Amino acid sequence: MQGHRAGVLPRSADRGGPVVASAGWGVRLRAAVDALEQILAGLATGVLALLVLVVVLAVAALCLVGVGLLAVPVTLRLLRAVADRERARLSRPDWPLPPAGAAPATARLAAQDPVVRRELGWLVLHATFGVAVGLLGLTMPLWVVQDVTFPLWYRLVDHAPSVVFARVDGLGDALLVALLGLVFAVAFVVLGPLVARLQGWPGVALLAPLGGDLSRRVAELVSTRAAALDAHAAELRRIERSLHDGSQNRLVAANVLIGAARRAVVRDPAAADALLEKAQAATEQALAELRGVVRSILPPVLDRGLAEAVDGLAAGAPVPCVVEVDLRERCAASVEATAYFAVAEAVTNTRHSGAALVRVDLRTEAGELLLRVADDGHGGADERRGSGLAGIRRRVEAHDGTFRLDSPAFGPTVLEVRLPCGS
């Protein structure tokens, strides 16, 4: 077992309270914004579900006289399309909801298909309960905007808006309505995520693949395999670019210089010596770049252990870095390399975050390598913006691990990685 610290920043203790408090509210505000987006998206699929429910009921009524049988295949495709749209909305990287595939072509096949029966149940619930919850969730932010801005336009009306119907007598009453709007805002920050989860409950319960965990695991393994292939291809492209743009150009330059020196060695020995000196310098640069490429494939520093390798990263970090390590066992070399690159990328990104302190926690527990990198910067990191964080996710998922990034606006940023030690 190993435990140590590196690069402690004493003044960080003075900043702990305000940073934690602002971080808590930053996380809540971001969760509320995400919840509003989910509620709006859920309301959109709810309206579609309501329209499809009307179509299903109309076709079912027409089927009683035989006319609606011709419309059954199109209706089933509409049902499957809306259900798949909701699956895509509710799907997450750690809990995928894959599309259900082609819809049955006849009413008899549909009656025998349990997926269709579950989709019909979801359609009824989401078109009624989901729409009602979505409207309730959307009403609260509208009340907030209406009440908070009420002092700007209260002279245009006789009564207060939303749930207050008292007569407004002057600016004081209008400010009380604005205060009520702030209460609604706090209520939505607290209750918004719960409303979003409640709205998505029918889809989570009824649109998940039959077979539960097994189907989800198959989907995860398919996704992991794709991530492993993507990570491998990306690594090959990176190595090819490094060799082509760096070492190869240096070696070509050295070859040209050596040829020029051979031609000049008789007529101008001094010039030949200068050319050979330049060729030697180009060769040394090419060797240095080759060593860099080799180290990027599997850093030699990992031969001394992951703890010492991470200590080396902390020593060269752009901001002070505290490292806590508790490794009770060695993991596979590829796993340690993935953890090393995750720490290197996360620590390097702190130079753009305005952080004053980075904490790296590394430990093994129940056959897993657990990594956590946290900084007190301004946050806002997003792996979708083409950063190296997407590469970390691909590497981690290729080992069947989990990657989580929490970086709300105003910080802090927390990166967590779990890797199975034996893979």
C-alpha positions in Angstrom: 0.0 0.0 0.0 1.3 3.5 -0.9 0.2 6.8 0.3 1.8 10.2 -0.3 1.2 13.9 -1.1 2.8 16.2 -3.7 2.7 19.9 -4.2 0.3 21.2 -1.5 -1.0 24.8 -1.8 -1.4 26.3 1.7 -3.8 29.1 0.8 -6.4 26.6 -0.6 -7.8 26.1 2.9 -8.9 29.7 3.0 -10.9 29.2 -0.2 -12.6 25.9 0.8 -15.9 27.2 2.2 -16.9 29.7 -0.6 -15.7 27.3 -3.3 -17.8 24.4 -1.9 -20.9 26.6 -1.4 -20.7 28.1 -4.9 -20.0 24.7 -6.4 -23.1 23.3 -4.7 -25.3 26.0 -6.2 -23.5 25.8 -9.5 -24.3 22.0 -9.7 -28.0 22.7 -8.7 -28.4 25.5 -11.3 -26.9 23.3 -14.0 -29.1 20.4 -13.0 -32.2 22.7 -13.1 -31.2 23.9 -16.6 -30.7 20.3 -17.8 -34.1 19.4 -16.2 -35.8 22.2 -18.1 -34.3 21.0 -21.4 -35.5 17.4 -20.6 -39.0 18.7 -19.7 -39.2 20.6 -23.0 -38.0 17.6 -25.0 -40.4 15.3 -23.0 -43.2 17.7 -23.7 -42.4 17.6 -27.4 -42.5 13.7 -27.5 -45.7 13.9 -25.3 -47.5 16.0 -27.9 -46.4 13.6 -30.6 -47.6 10.7 -28.4 -50.9 12.4 -27.9 -51.4 12.8 -31.7 -50.4 9.1 -32.3 -52.8 8.0 -29.5 -55.6 9.8 -31.4 -54.6 8.0 -34.5 -54.4 4.6 -32.7 -57.8 5.1 -31.2 -59.3 6.1 -34.6 -57.7 3.1 -36.3 -58.9 0.8 -33.6 -62.4 2.1 -34.0 -62.3 1.6 -37.7 -60.9 -1.9 -37.3 -64.3 -2.9 -35.7 -65.9 -2.4 -39.2 -62.8 -3.8 -41.0 -61.7 -0.6 -42.7 -58.9 0.2 -40.2 -57.0 -3.0 -40.9 -55.4 -1.4 -43.9 -54.0 1.4 -41.8 -52.6 -0.9 -39.0 -49.0 -1.2 -40.5 -48.6 2.6 -40.9 -50.0 3.1 -37.4 -47.6 0.6 -35.9 -44.7 2.3 -37.7 -45.8 5.7 -36.3 -46.0 4.2 -32.8 -42.5 2.7 -33.1 -41.0 5.9 -34.4 -42.4 8.0 -31.5 -41.3 5.4 -29.0 -37.8 5.2 -30.5 -37.6 9.0 -30.3 -38.4 8.8 -26.5 -35.8 6.0 -26.2 -33.2 8.3 -27.8 -34.2 11.1 -25.4 -33.9 9.0 -22.3 -30.8 7.1 -23.3 -27.6 7.9 -21.5 -24.0 6.6 -22.0 -24.2 4.5 -18.8 -27.8 3.4 -19.5 -28.5 3.1 -23.3 -32.0 2.5 -24.7 -31.4 1.1 -28.2 -34.1 1.4 -30.9 -36.6 -1.5 -30.9 -36.1 -2.3 -34.6 -38.8 -2.7 -37.3 -42.4 -2.6 -36.3 -44.7 -5.6 -36.9 -46.4 -5.6 -40.3 -49.8 -6.9 -39.3 -52.3 -6.6 -36.4 -51.9 -10.3 -35.5 -48.1 -10.0 -35.2 -48.5 -6.8 -33.2 -50.9 -8.5 -30.8 -48.3 -11.2 -30.1 -45.4 -8.8 -29.7 -44.8 -7.8 -26.0 -42.7 -4.8 -27.1 -45.7 -3.3 -29.0 -47.9 -3.9 -25.9 -45.4 -2.1 -23.7 -45.2 0.7 -26.2 -49.0 1.1 -26.3 -48.9 1.3 -22.5 -46.2 4.0 -22.6 -48.2 5.9 -25.3 -51.2 6.2 -23.1 -49.2 7.2 -20.0 -46.9 9.7 -21.8 -49.7 11.3 -23.8 -51.6 12.0 -20.6 -49.5 11.8 -17.5 -46.3 12.9 -19.3 -47.9 15.9 -20.9 -49.5 17.0 -17.7 -46.2 16.7 -15.8 -44.4 18.5 -18.6 -46.9 21.4 -18.5 -46.5 21.6 -14.8 -42.8 21.7 -15.0 -42.9 24.3 -17.8 -45.3 26.5 -15.9 -42.9 27.2 -13.0 -40.2 28.8 -15.1 -42.8 30.9 -16.9 -44.1 32.0 -13.5 -40.6 33.0 -12.6 -40.0 35.1 -15.7 -43.5 36.7 -15.4 -43.3 37.5 -11.7 -39.7 38.7 -11.6 -40.3 41.1 -14.4 -43.7 42.2 -13.0 -42.3 45.5 -11.6 -41.5 46.6 -15.1 -45.0 46.3 -16.5 -47.4 46.3 -13.5 -48.9 49.6 -14.5 -50.5 47.9 -17.5 -52.7 45.6 -15.5 -55.0 45.8 -12.4 -54.1 42.5 -10.8 -51.0 40.5 -10.1 -50.3 37.6 -12.5 -49.9 33.8 -11.9 -51.3 32.5 -8.7 -51.7 35.9 -7.0 -54.9 37.7 -7.9 -54.8 40.6 -5.4 -55.1 44.1 -6.6 -51.7 45.8 -7.2 -51.4 49.2 -5.4 -48.0 50.6 -6.4 -44.5 49.5 -6.7 -44.3 47.9 -3.3 -47.0 45.3 -4.2 -45.2 44.7 -7.6 -41.9 44.0 -5.7 -43.7 41.5 -3.5 -44.8 39.7 -6.6 -41.2 39.7 -7.9 -40.1 38.2 -4.6 -42.7 35.5 -5.1 -41.1 34.9 -8.5 -37.7 34.3 -6.8 -39.4 31.8 -4.5 -40.7 30.0 -7.6 -37.2 30.0 -9.0 -35.7 28.4 -5.9 -38.6 25.8 -6.0 -37.8 24.9 -9.6 -34.1 24.6 -8.9 -35.0 22.1 -6.1 -37.9 20.3 -7.8 -37.1 20.6 -11.5 -34.9 17.5 -11.7 -37.5 15.5 -9.8 -40.2 16.7 -12.3 -38.0 15.7 -15.2 -37.5 12.2 -13.8 -41.2 11.9 -13.1 -42.0 12.8 -16.6 -39.5 10.2 -18.0 -40.7 7.5 -15.7 -43.1 5.8 -18.2 -40.4 5.5 -20.8 -37.8 4.2 -18.3 -40.3 1.6 -17.1 -41.8 0.5 -20.4 -39.4 1.2 -23.2 -36.3 -0.5 -21.8 -35.4 -3.7 -23.8 -37.0 -6.9 -22.7 -34.5 -9.0 -20.8 -33.5 -6.0 -18.6 -29.9 -6.2 -17.5 -28.8 -8.8 -20.1 -30.0 -6.7 -23.1 -28.5 -3.6 -21.6 -25.3 -5.4 -21.1 -25.2 -6.6 -24.7 -25.8 -3.0 -25.8 -23.0 -1.8 -23.5 -20.6 -4.4 -24.9 -21.4 -3.5 -28.5 -20.8 0.2 -27.6 -17.6 -0.8 -25.7 -16.3 -2.8 -28.7 -17.0 0.2 -31.0 -15.2 2.5 -28.6 -12.2 0.2 -28.5 -12.0 0.1 -32.3 -12.3 3.9 -32.4 -9.7 4.4 -29.8 -7.3 2.0 -31.6 -7.9 3.8 -34.9 -7.4 7.2 -33.3 -4.2 6.0 -31.7 -2.8 4.7 -35.0 -3.7 8.0 -36.7 -1.9 9.9 -34.0 1.2 7.8 -34.2 1.2 8.1 -38.0 0.9 11.9 -37.9 3.7 12.1 -35.3 6.0 10.0 -37.4 5.0 11.6 -40.8 5.0 15.2 -39.7 8.0 15.0 -37.3 10.5 12.2 -37.5 10.1 11.4 -41.2 10.7 15.1 -42.2 13.8 15.3 -39.9 15.2 12.1 -41.5 14.5 13.3 -45.0 16.3 16.6 -44.2 19.3 14.7 -42.7 19.5 12.5 -45.9 19.5 15.6 -48.1 22.2 17.2 -46.0 24.4 14.1 -46.1 24.0 13.9 -49.9 25.0 17.6 -50.2 28.0 17.0 -47.8 29.2 14.1 -49.9 29.2 16.2 -53.0 31.0 19.1 -51.2 33.6 17.0 -49.3 36.2 17.3 -52.1 35.7 20.9 -53.3 34.8 22.5 -50.0 35.6 20.5 -46.9 34.5 23.3 -44.6 31.0 23.5 -46.2 30.8 19.7 -46.0 31.6 19.8 -42.3 28.9 22.4 -41.7 26.4 20.3 -43.7 27.3 17.2 -41.7 26.8 19.1 -38.4 23.3 20.1 -39.6 22.6 16.5 -40.6 23.7 15.3 -37.1 21.4 17.9 -35.5 18.4 16.8 -37.6 19.1 13.2 -36.7 19.2 14.0 -33.0 15.9 15.8 -33.3 14.4 12.9 -35.2 15.6 10.5 -32.4 14.1 12.8 -29.7 10.8 12.8 -31.5 10.9 9.1 -32.0 11.5 8.7 -28.2 8.5 11.0 -27.6 6.2 8.8 -29.8 7.4 5.6 -28.1 6.8 7.2 -24.7 3.3 8.2 -25.7 2.4 4.6 -26.6 3.4 3.2 -23.2 5.4 5.6 -21.0 8.6 4.0 -19.6 7.9 5.8 -16.3 5.1 3.3 -15.6 7.7 0.6 -15.2 8.4 2.1 -11.8 4.7 1.9 -10.9 1.6 4.1 -11.5 2.2 6.0 -8.2 5.6 7.3 -9.2 4.3 8.1 -12.7 1.5 10.2 -11.3 3.9 11.9 -8.9 6.0 12.9 -11.9 2.9 14.4 -13.6 2.1 16.3 -10.4 5.6 17.7 -10.2 5.3 19.1 -13.7 1.7 20.3 -13.4 0.9 23.9 -14.4 -0.8 24.4 -11.0 0.0 23.0 -7.5 -1.2 19.4 -7.3 -2.0 17.2 -4.3 -1.8 13.5 -4.9 -3.3 10.8 -2.6 -2.5 7.2 -3.6 -3.6 4.0 -2.0 -2.7 1.2 -4.4 -3.0 -2.3 -2.8 -2.2 -4.2 -6.1 -0.8 -3.7 -9.5 -3.2 -3.5 -12.4 -2.6 -4.6 -16.0 -0.1 -2.4 -17.9 -2.8 -1.2 -20.3 -5.1 -0.2 -17.4 -2.3 1.7 -15.7 -1.4 3.4 -19.0 -5.1 4.5 -19.4 -5.2 5.9 -15.9 -1.9 7.7 -16.5 -3.1 9.4 -19.7 -6.4 10.3 -18.0 -4.4 12.1 -15.2 -2.1 13.7 -17.7 -5.0 15.1 -19.8 -6.9 16.3 -16.8 -3.9 18.0 -15.2 -2.9 19.6 -18.5 -6.4 21.1 -18.9 -6.2 22.9 -15.6 -3.9 25.6 -17.2 -7.0 26.9 -19.0 -9.4 26.6 -16.1 -7.9 29.2 -13.8 -7.6 26.6 -11.0 -5.4 27.2 -8.0 -5.3 23.6 -6.8 -5.7 20.2 -8.3 -6.4 17.0 -6.3 -5.7 13.5 -7.6 -7.0 10.5 -5.7 -5.9 7.1 -6.9 -6.7 3.8 -5.2 -7.6 0.2 -5.8 -10.8 -1.2 -4.3 -12.6 -4.6 -4.9 -10.6 -5.3 -8.1 -11.1 -1.8 -9.6 -8.8 1.1 -10.1 -10.5 4.3 -9.0 -9.3 7.6 -10.2 -10.6 11.1 -9.3 -9.1 14.4 -10.4 -10.7 17.6 -9.1 -9.8 21.2 -9.5 -11.2 24.5 -8.2 -11.2 26.3 -11.6 -14.1 28.0 -13.4 -15.5 24.8 -14.8 -17.4 24.5 -18.1 -15.3 21.6 -19.5 -17.2 19.7 -22.2 -15.9 16.6 -24.0 -18.1 17.4 -27.0 -16.0 20.4 -27.9 -13.2 18.3 -29.4 -11.1 18.2 -26.3 -8.9 15.3 -25.1 -11.7 14.3 -22.7 -13.4 12.4 -25.4 -10.2 10.4 -26.0 -10.1 9.6 -22.3 -13.7 8.3 -22.5 -12.8 6.1 -25.5 -9.8 4.7 -23.7 -11.8 4.0 -20.5 -14.7 2.4 -22.3 -12.4 0.2 -24.3 -11.4 -1.4 -21.0 -15.1 -1.8 -20.0 -14.6 1.0 -17.4 -16.8 4.0 -16.6 -16.0 7.7 -17.1 -17.8 10.6 -15.5 -17.2 14.3 -15.9 -18.9 16.9 -13.7 -17.9 20.5 -14.7 -20.7 23.0 -14.1 -20.2 26.7 -14.9 -18.2 28.4 -12.2 -16.7 25.1 -11.2 -15.4 22.9 -9.8 -14.5 20.3 -12.3 -14.4 16.6 -11.2 -13.3 13.8 -13.4 -13.9 10.2 -12.2 -12.7 7.0 -13.8 -13.3 3.4 -12.8 -11.3 0.6 -14.5 -11.2 -3.1 -13.8 -7.7 -4.0 -12.7 -7.4 -7.3 -14.6 -8.4 -6.2 -18.1 
